[in-house]
Amino acid sequence: MLLPVPELLEAYLVAYPRAADRRARRGAQLHEPQLAALTWLARLVAADPHPEDPLEAWFDAPCPAAWPRLASGRCARSSRS
């Protein structure tokens, strides 16, 4: 009888519990340099937005529905600073 992959993995980790630690350590070893490189690149290319930048540059995710309203200046301003 063949078990589905999640059940096989669970059975394997029950039989060999140290494999999970080894697997997590290896994943961390692979991801740490990648994360360091991404952080370095982000600092290298990131720039603060300026008023003369296109509105799209101020947002991480596209929100075209809000852009016309923001561009017109009809947004309510917060009373909090």
The first five atom37 places (N, CA, C, CB, O) and aatype in JSON, in Angstrom:
{
  "aatype": [12, 10, 10, 14, 19, 14, 6, 10, 10, 6, 0, 18, 10, 19, 0, 18, 14, 1, 0, 0, 3, 1, 1, 0, 1, 1, 7, 0, 5, 10, 8, 6, 14, 5, 10, 0, 0, 10, 16, 17, 10, 0, 1, 10, 19, 0, 0, 3, 14, 8, 14, 6, 3, 14, 10, 6, 0, 17, 13, 3, 0, 14, 4, 14, 0, 0, 17, 14, 1, 10, 0, 15, 7, 1, 4, 0, 1, 15, 15, 1, 15],
  "atom_mask": [
    [1, 1, 1, 1, 1],
    [1, 1, 1, 1, 1],
    [1, 1, 1, 1, 1],
    [1, 1, 1, 1, 1],
    [1, 1, 1, 1, 1],
    [1, 1, 1, 1, 1],
    [1, 1, 1, 1, 1],
    [1, 1, 1, 1, 1],
    [1, 1, 1, 1, 1],
    [1, 1, 1, 1, 1],
    [1, 1, 1, 1, 1],
    [1, 1, 1, 1, 1],
    [1, 1, 1, 1, 1],
    [1, 1, 1, 1, 1],
    [1, 1, 1, 1, 1],
    [1, 1, 1, 1, 1],
    [1, 1, 1, 1, 1],
    [1, 1, 1, 1, 1],
    [1, 1, 1, 1, 1],
    [1, 1, 1, 1, 1],
    [1, 1, 1, 1, 1],
    [1, 1, 1, 1, 1],
    [1, 1, 1, 1, 1],
    [1, 1, 1, 1, 1],
    [1, 1, 1, 1, 1],
    [1, 1, 1, 1, 1],
    [1, 1, 1, 0, 1],
    [1, 1, 1, 1, 1],
    [1, 1, 1, 1, 1],
    [1, 1, 1, 1, 1],
    [1, 1, 1, 1, 1],
    [1, 1, 1, 1, 1],
    [1, 1, 1, 1, 1],
    [1, 1, 1, 1, 1],
    [1, 1, 1, 1, 1],
    [1, 1, 1, 1, 1],
    [1, 1, 1, 1, 1],
    [1, 1, 1, 1, 1],
    [1, 1, 1, 1, 1],
    [1, 1, 1, 1, 1],
    [1, 1, 1, 1, 1],
    [1, 1, 1, 1, 1],
    [1, 1, 1, 1, 1],
    [1, 1, 1, 1, 1],
    [1, 1, 1, 1, 1],
    [1, 1, 1, 1, 1],
    [1, 1, 1, 1, 1],
    [1, 1, 1, 1, 1],
    [1, 1, 1, 1, 1],
    [1, 1, 1, 1, 1],
    [1, 1, 1, 1, 1],
    [1, 1, 1, 1, 1],
    [1, 1, 1, 1, 1],
    [1, 1, 1, 1, 1],
    [1, 1, 1, 1, 1],
    [1, 1, 1, 1, 1],
    [1, 1, 1, 1, 1],
    [1, 1, 1, 1, 1],
    [1, 1, 1, 1, 1],
    [1, 1, 1, 1, 1],
    [1, 1, 1, 1, 1],
    [1, 1, 1, 1, 1],
    [1, 1, 1, 1, 1],
    [1, 1, 1, 1, 1],
    [1, 1, 1, 1, 1],
    [1, 1, 1, 1, 1],
    [1, 1, 1, 1, 1],
    [1, 1, 1, 1, 1],
    [1, 1, 1, 1, 1],
    [1, 1, 1, 1, 1],
    [1, 1, 1, 1, 1],
    [1, 1, 1, 1, 1],
    [1, 1, 1, 0, 1],
    [1, 1, 1, 1, 1],
    [1, 1, 1, 1, 1],
    [1, 1, 1, 1, 1],
    [1, 1, 1, 1, 1],
    [1, 1, 1, 1, 1],
    [1, 1, 1, 1, 1],
    [1, 1, 1, 1, 1],
    [1, 1, 1, 1, 1]
  ],
  "atom_positions": [
    [[0.84, -1.19, 0.0], [0.0, 0.0, 0.0], [0.89, 1.25, 0.0], [-0.96, 0.0, 1.23], [1.8, 1.38, 0.82]],
    [[0.62, 2.15, -0.92], [1.37, 3.4, -1.0], [0.68, 4.48, -0.18], [1.53, 3.86, -2.47], [-0.53, 4.65, -0.26]],
    [[1.46, 5.19, 0.61], [0.92, 6.29, 1.42], [1.07, 7.6, 0.66], [1.64, 6.37, 2.79], [2.0, 7.75, -0.13]],
    [[0.17, 8.56, 0.9], [0.36, 9.88, 0.31], [1.65, 10.52, 0.86], [-0.88, 10.8, 0.61], [2.1, 10.17, 1.95]],
    [[2.21, 11.43, 0.11], [3.49, 12.04, 0.47], [3.5, 12.64, 1.88], [3.83, 13.13, -0.53], [4.45, 12.38, 2.61]],
    [[2.49, 13.41, 2.31], [2.54, 13.95, 3.68], [2.62, 12.86, 4.74], [1.33, 14.83, 3.93], [3.31, 13.0, 5.74]],
    [[1.9, 11.76, 4.52], [1.93, 10.66, 5.48], [3.28, 9.94, 5.46], [0.8, 9.66, 5.19], [3.77, 9.51, 6.5]],
    [[3.86, 9.82, 4.26], [5.2, 9.22, 4.17], [6.22, 10.07, 4.91], [5.61, 9.05, 2.69], [7.06, 9.55, 5.65]],
    [[6.16, 11.36, 4.71], [7.08, 12.27, 5.37], [6.91, 12.2, 6.89], [6.86, 13.71, 4.89], [7.9, 12.16, 7.63]],
    [[5.67, 12.17, 7.34], [5.41, 12.06, 8.78], [5.96, 10.75, 9.33], [3.89, 12.16, 9.05], [6.58, 10.74, 10.4]],
    [[5.74, 9.65, 8.62], [6.25, 8.35, 9.07], [7.78, 8.35, 9.1], [5.73, 7.22, 8.14], [8.38, 7.78, 10.01]],
    [[8.4, 8.98, 8.11], [9.86, 9.07, 8.06], [10.39, 9.86, 9.25], [10.31, 9.71, 6.74], [11.37, 9.45, 9.89]],
    [[9.76, 11.0, 9.55], [10.22, 11.83, 10.67], [9.98, 11.16, 12.02], [9.52, 13.18, 10.63], [10.72, 11.41, 12.97]],
    [[8.95, 10.32, 12.12], [8.74, 9.55, 13.35], [9.87, 8.53, 13.5], [7.35, 8.83, 13.33], [10.39, 8.34, 14.6]],
    [[10.24, 7.9, 12.41], [11.31, 6.89, 12.46], [12.69, 7.53, 12.63], [11.29, 6.04, 11.19], [13.56, 6.95, 13.28]],
    [[12.89, 8.72, 12.04], [14.19, 9.4, 12.08], [14.0, 10.86, 12.5], [14.9, 9.33, 10.69], [14.08, 11.75, 11.65]],
    [[13.75, 11.12, 13.78], [13.41, 12.48, 14.22], [14.54, 13.5, 14.01], [13.05, 12.45, 15.68], [14.26, 14.69, 13.84]],
    [[15.79, 13.05, 14.0], [16.89, 14.0, 13.8], [16.94, 14.53, 12.38], [18.21, 13.34, 14.15], [17.6, 15.53, 12.12]],
    [[16.27, 13.87, 11.47], [16.26, 14.32, 10.07], [15.6, 15.68, 9.95], [15.52, 13.3, 9.19], [16.01, 16.49, 9.11]],
    [[14.6, 15.96, 10.77], [13.93, 17.26, 10.73], [14.89, 18.37, 11.13], [12.69, 17.27, 11.65], [14.9, 19.44, 10.51]],
    [[15.71, 18.13, 12.15], [16.69, 19.13, 12.57], [17.71, 19.37, 11.48], [17.39, 18.69, 13.86], [18.06, 20.52, 11.18]],
    [[18.19, 18.31, 10.88], [19.18, 18.41, 9.82], [18.6, 19.17, 8.62], [19.67, 17.0, 9.38], [19.27, 20.0, 8.0]],
    [[17.36, 18.86, 8.32], [16.69, 19.5, 7.18], [16.49, 21.0, 7.44], [15.33, 18.82, 6.91], [16.71, 21.82, 6.55]],
    [[16.08, 21.35, 8.65], [15.89, 22.76, 9.0], [17.22, 23.51, 8.97], [15.23, 22.88, 10.38], [17.29, 24.64, 8.49]],
    [[18.27, 22.88, 9.51], [19.59, 23.51, 9.51], [20.07, 23.75, 8.08], [20.6, 22.64, 10.28], [20.6, 24.81, 7.77]],
    [[19.89, 22.77, 7.24], [20.33, 22.89, 5.84], [19.53, 23.99, 5.13], [20.15, 21.55, 5.1], [20.1, 24.77, 4.36]],
    [[18.24, 24.05, 5.4], [17.43, 25.12, 4.8], [17.9, 26.49, 5.24], [0.0, 0.0, 0.0], [17.97, 27.42, 4.43]],
    [[18.23, 26.63, 6.52], [18.73, 27.9, 7.04], [20.07, 28.25, 6.41], [18.86, 27.85, 8.57], [20.32, 29.42, 6.08]],
    [[20.93, 27.25, 6.23], [22.23, 27.49, 5.6], [22.07, 27.98, 4.17], [23.08, 26.22, 5.63], [22.86, 28.81, 3.7]],
    [[21.07, 27.48, 3.48], [20.83, 27.9, 2.1], [20.16, 29.27, 2.03], [19.97, 26.88, 1.38], [20.46, 30.06, 1.13]],
    [[19.27, 29.56, 2.97], [18.5, 30.8, 2.91], [19.23, 32.01, 3.47], [17.22, 30.63, 3.63], [19.0, 33.13, 3.01]],
    [[20.1, 31.82, 4.44], [20.79, 32.96, 5.06], [21.6, 33.78, 4.06], [21.71, 32.46, 6.16], [21.46, 35.0, 4.05]],
    [[22.43, 33.18, 3.2], [23.16, 33.99, 2.22], [22.24, 34.69, 1.23], [24.15, 33.12, 1.47], [22.5, 35.82, 0.81]],
    [[21.16, 34.02, 0.85], [20.21, 34.63, -0.09], [19.55, 35.85, 0.55], [19.13, 33.62, -0.52], [19.41, 36.89, -0.09]],
    [[19.14, 35.72, 1.8], [18.52, 36.83, 2.51], [19.5, 37.98, 2.69], [17.99, 36.37, 3.86], [19.12, 39.15, 2.54]],
    [[20.75, 37.67, 3.01], [21.77, 38.7, 3.15], [21.98, 39.44, 1.82], [23.1, 38.09, 3.63], [22.11, 40.67, 1.8]],
    [[21.99, 38.7, 0.72], [22.17, 39.32, -0.59], [20.97, 40.22, -0.93], [22.35, 38.25, -1.68], [21.16, 41.32, -1.46]],
    [[19.77, 39.76, -0.64], [18.58, 40.58, -0.91], [18.57, 41.85, -0.06], [17.31, 39.77, -0.65], [18.2, 42.92, -0.55]],
    [[18.97, 41.74, 1.19], [19.02, 42.9, 2.07], [20.04, 43.9, 1.54], [19.37, 42.48, 3.52], [19.78, 45.1, 1.51]],
    [[21.2, 43.41, 1.12], [22.24, 44.28, 0.57], [21.74, 44.98, -0.7], [23.52, 43.47, 0.26], [21.94, 46.18, -0.87]],
    [[21.09, 44.22, -1.58], [20.56, 44.8, -2.82], [19.47, 45.84, -2.52], [20.0, 43.7, -3.72], [19.43, 46.89, -3.16]],
    [[18.61, 45.55, -1.57], [17.53, 46.49, -1.24], [18.11, 47.81, -0.76], [16.61, 45.9, -0.17], [17.64, 48.88, -1.14]],
    [[19.15, 47.75, 0.09], [19.78, 48.98, 0.57], [20.47, 49.72, -0.58], [20.8, 48.68, 1.68], [20.52, 50.95, -0.58]],
    [[20.98, 48.99, -1.54], [21.7, 49.58, -2.66], [20.78, 50.32, -3.62], [22.46, 48.5, -3.4], [21.13, 51.39, -4.11]],
    [[19.61, 49.76, -3.89], [18.74, 50.32, -4.92], [17.53, 51.08, -4.37], [18.27, 49.22, -5.82], [16.87, 51.8, -5.12]],
    [[17.24, 50.92, -3.1], [16.05, 51.58, -2.54], [16.28, 53.09, -2.45], [15.72, 51.01, -1.15], [17.38, 53.55, -2.15]],
    [[15.23, 53.83, -2.71], [15.28, 55.29, -2.62], [13.99, 55.78, -1.99], [15.5, 55.94, -4.01], [12.91, 55.22, -2.21]],
    [[14.1, 56.83, -1.21], [12.91, 57.43, -0.62], [12.07, 58.08, -1.73], [13.29, 58.46, 0.47], [12.63, 58.66, -2.66]],
    [[10.76, 57.99, -1.63], [9.91, 58.65, -2.64], [9.99, 60.16, -2.51], [8.45, 58.19, -2.5], [10.17, 60.7, -1.41]],
    [[9.86, 60.83, -3.63], [9.88, 62.29, -3.69], [8.55, 62.78, -4.26], [11.08, 62.81, -4.55], [7.91, 62.05, -5.02]],
    [[8.14, 63.98, -3.91], [6.86, 64.49, -4.42], [6.75, 64.47, -5.94], [6.64, 65.91, -3.93], [5.65, 64.33, -6.47]],
    [[7.86, 64.61, -6.64], [7.79, 64.63, -8.11], [7.79, 63.22, -8.72], [8.97, 65.41, -8.67], [7.64, 63.09, -9.94]],
    [[7.93, 62.17, -7.92], [7.87, 60.8, -8.41], [6.45, 60.47, -8.86], [8.33, 59.8, -7.32], [5.49, 61.05, -8.37]],
    [[6.32, 59.53, -9.81], [4.97, 59.09, -10.19], [4.27, 58.46, -8.98], [5.03, 58.08, -11.36], [4.91, 57.84, -8.13]],
    [[2.98, 58.62, -8.91], [2.2, 58.12, -7.79], [2.41, 56.62, -7.57], [0.73, 58.41, -8.0], [2.44, 56.16, -6.43]],
    [[2.56, 55.86, -8.66], [2.75, 54.42, -8.57], [4.01, 54.05, -7.79], [2.8, 53.81, -9.95], [4.07, 52.98, -7.2]],
    [[5.01, 54.93, -7.78], [6.28, 54.64, -7.12], [6.16, 54.68, -5.6], [7.34, 55.63, -7.58], [7.06, 54.19, -4.91]],
    [[5.09, 55.24, -5.08], [4.94, 55.39, -3.63], [4.37, 54.14, -2.97], [4.06, 56.57, -3.32], [4.35, 54.05, -1.74]],
    [[3.91, 53.17, -3.75], [3.23, 52.01, -3.19], [3.96, 50.73, -3.53], [1.8, 51.96, -3.7], [4.49, 50.58, -4.63]],
    [[3.97, 49.78, -2.57], [4.57, 48.47, -2.8], [3.69, 47.61, -3.71], [4.8, 47.75, -1.47], [4.2, 46.87, -4.55]],
    [[2.38, 47.73, -3.53], [1.45, 46.94, -4.32], [0.63, 47.88, -5.2], [0.52, 46.08, -3.4], [0.33, 49.0, -4.79]],
    [[0.26, 47.43, -6.38], [-0.56, 48.28, -7.25], [-1.93, 48.57, -6.63], [-0.73, 47.63, -8.63], [-2.59, 47.66, -6.12]],
    [[-2.34, 49.8, -6.68], [-3.68, 50.16, -6.2], [-4.26, 51.23, -7.13], [-3.64, 50.69, -4.71], [-4.53, 52.35, -6.7]],
    [[-4.46, 50.88, -8.42], [-4.91, 51.85, -9.4], [-6.25, 52.49, -9.07], [-5.0, 51.2, -10.74], [-6.53, 53.6, -9.53]],
    [[-7.08, 51.83, -8.28], [-8.38, 52.42, -7.92], [-8.19, 53.66, -7.05], [-9.25, 51.39, -7.18], [-9.01, 54.58, -7.1]],
    [[-7.13, 53.7, -6.27], [-6.91, 54.84, -5.37], [-6.12, 55.96, -6.03], [-6.18, 54.38, -4.14], [-6.17, 57.1, -5.56]],
    [[-5.4, 55.69, -7.1], [-4.52, 56.7, -7.7], [-5.24, 57.96, -8.17], [-3.8, 56.1, -8.84], [-4.76, 59.06, -7.89]],
    [[-6.37, 57.86, -8.86], [-7.02, 59.11, -9.3], [-7.41, 59.99, -8.1], [-8.28, 58.78, -10.14], [-7.25, 61.21, -8.13]],
    [[-7.92, 59.36, -7.06], [-8.34, 60.12, -5.88], [-7.13, 60.75, -5.19], [-9.09, 59.21, -4.89], [-7.18, 61.91, -4.78]],
    [[-6.06, 60.0, -5.08], [-4.84, 60.54, -4.47], [-4.26, 61.67, -5.32], [-3.81, 59.43, -4.28], [-3.82, 62.68, -4.78]],
    [[-4.25, 61.49, -6.63], [-3.69, 62.5, -7.52], [-4.5, 63.79, -7.49], [-3.63, 61.97, -8.95], [-3.94, 64.87, -7.67]],
    [[-5.79, 63.69, -7.26], [-6.63, 64.89, -7.24], [-6.5, 65.65, -5.92], [-8.08, 64.53, -7.48], [-6.9, 66.81, -5.83]],
    [[-5.94, 65.0, -4.9], [-5.8, 65.66, -3.6], [-7.07, 65.64, -2.78], [0.0, 0.0, 0.0], [-7.17, 66.39, -1.81]],
    [[-8.05, 64.81, -3.13], [-9.31, 64.74, -2.4], [-9.3, 63.72, -1.27], [-10.43, 64.43, -3.35], [-10.36, 63.23, -0.88]],
    [[-8.16, 63.4, -0.75], [-8.08, 62.43, 0.32], [-8.2, 63.14, 1.67], [-6.76, 61.63, 0.24], [-7.65, 64.22, 1.87]],
    [[-8.91, 62.5, 2.58], [-9.02, 63.07, 3.93], [-7.68, 62.96, 4.63], [-10.13, 62.35, 4.75], [-7.01, 61.93, 4.55]],
    [[-7.31, 64.0, 5.29], [-6.05, 63.98, 6.02], [-6.32, 63.61, 7.47], [-5.33, 65.35, 5.93], [-7.34, 64.01, 8.04]],
    [[-5.43, 62.85, 8.04], [-5.56, 62.44, 9.42], [-5.27, 63.62, 10.35], [-4.62, 61.27, 9.73], [-4.39, 64.43, 10.07]],
    [[-6.02, 63.7, 11.44], [-5.77, 64.78, 12.41], [-4.62, 64.4, 13.34], [-7.05, 65.07, 13.24], [-4.11, 65.24, 14.08]],
    [[-4.22, 63.11, 13.28], [-3.1, 62.66, 14.09], [-1.78, 62.93, 13.38], [-3.23, 61.17, 14.41], [-1.71, 62.87, 12.15]],
    [[-0.76, 63.22, 14.14], [0.56, 63.44, 13.53], [1.51, 62.37, 13.96], [1.12, 64.81, 13.89], [2.67, 62.37, 13.55]]
  ]
}
